[in-house]
Amino acid sequence: NTFIDYGSAEGYFKGTAYGDTVRRDLLSAARISAVPGNEQPLIDKPVEQHDLAWAAYQKPALMLMVLRDAVLGKETFERAMREYVRRWTFRHPQPADFFRTIENVSGKDLDWFWREWVYTTARLDQAVDSVSVAGDTTFIHLSNRGEMLLPVTLELRYADGTTETRDYPIEMWNLGSRFTARVRTAKAVVGVVVDPQRVYPDVERGNNRWAK
């Protein structure tokens, strides 16, 4: 399928100038095709022929990449995919069979993920609202401005030129669409970037950055 084809291209071009072409192409397709009012949920059969490429090929591939890179991790994802193939080779699985297998192997409840990627047309917009400091703690005020929920990866840039990456799980959004990340450090934070590797189909990257 498309995800396997893209994965082969990723491996072939790894370490070259074309190494991130696959992800860039999928994110570009998301910007063009994931238009409010026009897009249909993956679970539905596309009404228009021109929607087929996104709904049947590109969006499922992007969904699996996000699941692998940001939710499960490569090792768990590949183990789950191997088990899915083992269970369902020469059979006729339905979407729910795929969902159950991935959850069984990973040990994670992924209802939230399937709901937003498969059953809705939710869009993602993670943002850095502001940054404040009190003593040795830096408070990074984040918000989820879209309908889609995903974990957050932050890249912190310090005044001494060093950087640090911090990951926050999906549970950070349990209490609502705003979250404050607390970073205890003696160093001054001069920059914050959400999704620094551009893994996500964020619809507004202009609010992903803060700089002092």
ABEGO torsion letter per residue (X at the ends): XAAAAAAAAAAAABGBAAAAAAAAAAAAAAAAABBBGABBBAABBBABAAAAAAAAAAAAAAAAAAAAAAAAEAAAAAAAAAAAAAAABGBBBBAAAAAAAAAAAAGBBAAAAAAAAAABABBBBBBBABBBBBEABBBBBBBBABABBBBBBBBBBBAAGBBBBBBBBAAAAAAEABBBBBBBBABBBABBBBGAAGABBBABAAAABBBX
